[in-house]
Each structure stands twice: as C-alpha cells, then as structure tokens.
Amino acid sequence: MKFFEPSDMAALTHEFPHLPFGLKHRFYDNPLLTLPRLADLARNLPRGRLDYDAGNTAISRRPETTPTIDLEPEEIIHTIETAGASLVLRSVEQDPACRRLIEAALMEVAQARGYNSLKAAGFEDIRGVICVSSANAMTPFRADAEETFFFQIHGDTFFHVYDNRDRSIASEGALEAGAIEHRNLSYRAEFDKKCTTYRLKAGDGVFVPYQWPHWTRTADACSISLSLAWRSDEVRRRNDIAAINAMLRGFGLPQHPPGVHPTLDAAKVAAFRAAAAAVESLRRNEPMHRFVHRIVKGREGNDGYRGGKKPQSANAS
C-alpha cells in the first residue's frame, strides 16, 4: 500500500468511522512535509489561513485568550526548535501538490472500504491542516465537527482522546456549540480517567471520529503533523441539527440530541438548509448585501460601503 500499512486494514473496515484507532502511515518521508517546503507553503497561503501562538499554553482556553507570539510564520518554521511556538497551516488542500497527496491517501482508504470514488466513500469537503510546533506545545481540549486522520510526520506527540458518548466530559449543548462556533471545550483533570493516550512517533497516526474530544502535546523536540479532515453527508446533517439546536437552546428551549426524534431531525435539517440558501442568495445580491451589512454593522461599521460606493482594489483598472 502506498500510504497505509496493511496491518491497519481491519480498523479501516471495522472501527472506522465510529471509533478511534491508532495506525501506521508512510507520509513521514514525503518532501512536501519538510520544513523548507512548509516555509514556502506558509509564504504562499493567505494570511487568514495561518494561526500561530505561544505553543506552551493551557489545555482549556478560548481562542481569544490564547497567547500570541511576535514572529512571522516563516520565521517560526525556520526557528521552530527554539521559537517556543506553534504554527497551524489551514486549507493546505489549496496547494495543488498537497491536494493530490490528500486525495490519493483518502482514495486508498475509500478503495480499502470497497468504494471507487471519494464521494461514494463520504470523503467530501476535504481539508488539510499541517501543524509545526516547538517542544512541549499543546493544542486545546476540543471536539471537531468533522472526521479526521492525524499523522505524525516528525518528532513525537501525545494524542489524548476522550469518549464522545460520555456526556460527563462534554455536554450535548457544548458539542452543538462547537459545530457552529469555536470548538474548544472546558477541561478537567478528572476526565483523564476516561482517556486513551497515543504516543505518536514519525510514521504513527490516529483516526478521530466526529466530535470525539481530544488534545495534544508535543514531546521534548519540535514536531510536524498532518491532519486530513472531511465532512460526509451524515456529518453535515448532524452539524445542521447542531446549529438549529444551539440556536433554540439560546432561546431557552431544551433540545434532544440527534437520533431521538428522526422526524423532528429531518425538519430541523430542512429548515436550516432553507435558511442557509436564503442567506446565500442575499449574500450574492449586492444591493441587499449592502443593506443587510449596514443594518448589522451600522453606517460607520460598513467598511467598504461607506459613501455608497465600493472602493476600487489596488489592482483595479
């Protein structure tokens, strides 16, 4: 096999996508995932696709309280052994070479599961994330609104996964909020009694099912990791239900988790998608978009629409 070891076939056909499991992979010597290549990638990605912070931070934190670091992305990569930082490159699937690598790896999983296309296997809305971290850097305790393969490329990482089915770890409301807002969860040390920890070296990986809480810590050397995430039809459906439930909970209306009332779930999905389609239609209607933007942000907050004219870009003729 090109990317996965044959020993992982049982997990890829039985545990996947419902339970986490460790695996072996062959990404660790790929030239696309070396520090010089990643510095080039960081230079070419839009700045909004790069997140970086002081890596040795708290497990339980909100995004706005995460300490930052005063270094440029390329500088972080070039000095990662001493920078005391963590740099996340998001949407690396936008890079053609990375896209080919990601799709080839997921196609291998699809074929192992008896499918002849990524779409048929449920691999849609595919995203790639690369993390370059100094020693002892931590990611926050969180639950992702997609399914994910995490591959350790360089260095060691401790990957801690907690059972999604245990609501003493993360409540239904907290998981729903994570599908539409930031995904960080409140962490307590007592949760560790219900934790599975994987010590990942280069060539090791772990599959993380939809919304299973987890956090990571690098060991005593710098680390490179690659995450491949996607949203199947079922995941998108659950996220739509979570969005409606979170909104209704905000109005003080208790909600049942997905699956308790399938007919009501279907109505929620239909309502959410109809509303989303209407919002998208408004977004594409320039006069209406300007009107809504002005209502939401106010005249002084209307940025590019002050004075009724959209400013010309620097490249406009």
SVG drawing of the C-alpha trace seen along z (x, -y; Angstrom):
<svg xmlns="http://www.w3.org/2000/svg" viewBox="-41 -59 57 66">
<polyline fill="none" stroke="black" stroke-width="0.4" points="0.0,0.0 1.2,-3.5 0.2,-5.4 -1.2,-3.0 0.3,0.2 -1.7,3.4 -2.0,4.1 -4.5,1.2 -7.0,2.7 -9.1,4.3 -9.6,1.0 -10.2,-0.9 -13.0,1.6 -14.5,2.2 -13.8,-0.6 -13.9,-3.4 -15.7,-5.9 -17.3,-5.2 -14.3,-4.5 -10.8,-6.0 -7.8,-3.8 -4.1,-4.0 -2.4,-3.4 0.8,-3.3 1.5,-5.5 4.1,-6.4 3.9,-10.2 6.9,-10.8 9.5,-11.0 7.4,-13.0 9.3,-16.0 6.2,-18.1 6.2,-17.8 9.7,-19.1 10.5,-22.4 11.8,-24.2 8.8,-23.2 6.4,-24.2 8.1,-27.6 7.3,-28.1 3.7,-26.9 3.3,-29.4 4.6,-32.2 2.0,-31.4 -1.1,-30.7 -3.4,-33.6 -2.5,-35.0 -6.0,-34.2 -5.2,-30.5 -2.3,-30.7 -2.7,-30.5 0.2,-30.9 0.7,-31.2 3.0,-30.6 2.9,-26.8 3.1,-26.1 -0.4,-27.2 -3.3,-25.9 -5.3,-22.8 -8.6,-24.6 -8.7,-28.0 -10.8,-30.2 -9.3,-31.3 -9.3,-35.0 -7.3,-34.2 -4.5,-32.2 -1.2,-34.0 0.3,-35.1 3.9,-35.3 5.7,-38.2 7.2,-36.2 6.4,-35.9 5.2,-32.5 8.3,-31.7 10.5,-32.7 8.6,-30.4 9.3,-27.5 12.9,-28.3 13.5,-28.7 10.9,-26.1 13.4,-24.2 13.8,-27.3 10.8,-29.5 8.5,-28.2 5.7,-28.4 3.0,-26.6 2.1,-27.4 -1.0,-25.9 -1.3,-26.0 -5.0,-25.6 -6.6,-24.7 -3.3,-23.3 -5.5,-21.4 -5.5,-24.7 -1.9,-23.9 -2.1,-21.6 0.6,-19.2 -0.9,-18.9 -4.3,-18.4 -3.0,-15.5 -1.4,-13.9 -4.5,-14.3 -6.8,-12.9 -4.5,-9.9 -4.4,-9.0 -8.1,-9.2 -8.7,-7.3 -6.6,-4.5 -9.0,-4.3 -12.0,-4.5 -10.8,-1.6 -10.0,0.4 -13.6,-0.1 -14.9,1.1 -15.7,-2.3 -14.4,-3.5 -14.6,-7.3 -14.0,-9.8 -17.6,-11.0 -19.0,-7.4 -16.9,-6.8 -18.2,-10.0 -14.9,-12.0 -16.3,-15.4 -15.5,-19.0 -11.9,-17.7 -9.5,-19.9 -5.8,-19.5 -4.1,-21.0 -0.4,-21.0 1.0,-21.9 4.6,-22.8 5.3,-23.1 8.1,-23.6 8.8,-21.1 6.1,-20.9 3.4,-22.7 -0.2,-22.0 -3.4,-22.2 -6.6,-23.0 -9.1,-20.4 -11.6,-20.4 -14.1,-18.4 -14.0,-18.8 -17.1,-19.0 -15.6,-16.6 -13.8,-13.3 -10.0,-13.3 -6.9,-11.3 -3.9,-12.7 -0.5,-11.7 2.8,-12.4 5.5,-13.4 8.4,-14.4 9.1,-14.3 6.7,-12.8 3.2,-13.8 1.0,-12.6 -2.5,-12.4 -5.3,-12.2 -8.8,-11.1 -11.9,-11.0 -15.2,-9.1 -17.7,-11.2 -20.5,-9.0 -19.7,-10.2 -21.7,-13.4 -19.9,-14.0 -16.9,-15.0 -18.8,-17.2 -22.5,-18.1 -24.8,-17.9 -25.0,-21.7 -21.2,-22.2 -20.8,-19.8 -23.6,-21.6 -22.0,-25.0 -18.7,-23.6 -20.3,-22.8 -21.0,-26.5 -18.6,-28.5 -15.1,-27.7 -14.6,-24.1 -12.7,-24.4 -14.2,-22.6 -13.7,-23.1 -11.2,-20.6 -10.9,-19.0 -8.1,-16.7 -10.6,-14.1 -11.5,-13.5 -8.1,-11.7 -9.5,-8.6 -11.6,-8.1 -8.8,-9.0 -7.0,-6.9 -3.4,-8.3 -1.4,-7.5 2.3,-8.3 2.8,-9.0 6.2,-8.9 7.0,-9.6 5.0,-7.1 2.3,-6.8 -1.2,-8.2 -4.7,-8.1 -8.2,-8.3 -10.5,-10.7 -14.3,-10.2 -16.7,-13.1 -16.8,-15.2 -14.6,-13.0 -12.9,-15.3 -9.1,-15.4 -6.0,-17.4 -2.3,-17.0 1.1,-17.8 4.4,-17.5 7.3,-15.8 10.8,-17.3 11.5,-18.1 9.8,-20.0 7.0,-18.3 5.3,-18.3 1.9,-16.7 -0.6,-16.5 -4.4,-16.2 -6.8,-15.2 -10.4,-16.1 -13.7,-15.8 -17.5,-16.1 -19.7,-13.2 -23.4,-13.7 -24.1,-12.3 -21.6,-14.7 -23.2,-17.7 -26.6,-16.6 -25.5,-16.3 -23.9,-19.8 -27.1,-21.3 -29.1,-19.8 -26.5,-21.1 -26.8,-24.6 -30.6,-24.6 -30.4,-23.1 -27.8,-25.6 -29.9,-28.5 -33.0,-27.1 -31.1,-26.4 -30.1,-30.1 -33.8,-30.9 -34.1,-28.7 -35.7,-25.8 -34.3,-22.3 -33.4,-20.1 -33.0,-16.4 -29.7,-15.1 -29.8,-13.8 -31.4,-10.4 -34.0,-10.7 -36.7,-12.1 -35.8,-11.3 -38.8,-13.2 -38.0,-16.3 -34.3,-16.0 -35.4,-15.9 -37.5,-19.1 -34.6,-20.8 -32.2,-20.0 -34.8,-21.2 -35.3,-24.4 -31.6,-25.1 -30.8,-24.4 -33.6,-26.6 -32.4,-29.4 -28.8,-28.9 -29.9,-29.0 -31.8,-32.3 -28.8,-33.8 -26.5,-32.8 -29.0,-34.3 -28.9,-37.6 -25.1,-37.5 -24.9,-37.3 -27.4,-40.1 -25.1,-43.2 -27.7,-45.8 -29.3,-43.5 -25.9,-42.5 -25.1,-46.2 -28.4,-46.8 -28.0,-43.9 -24.4,-44.7 -25.4,-48.3 -28.2,-47.1 -25.9,-44.6 -22.8,-46.8 -24.2,-50.3 -23.1,-53.1 -19.7,-53.6 -19.0,-49.9 -19.9,-49.4 -16.2,-49.3 -16.1,-49.0 -19.5,-50.5 -19.1,-54.0 -20.5,-56.7 -22.4,-54.1 -19.5,-53.0 -17.4,-50.0 -13.7,-51.1 -11.5,-50.0 -8.9,-47.5 -5.2,-48.3 -5.3,-46.2 -8.4,-47.6 -8.1,-49.3"/>
</svg>
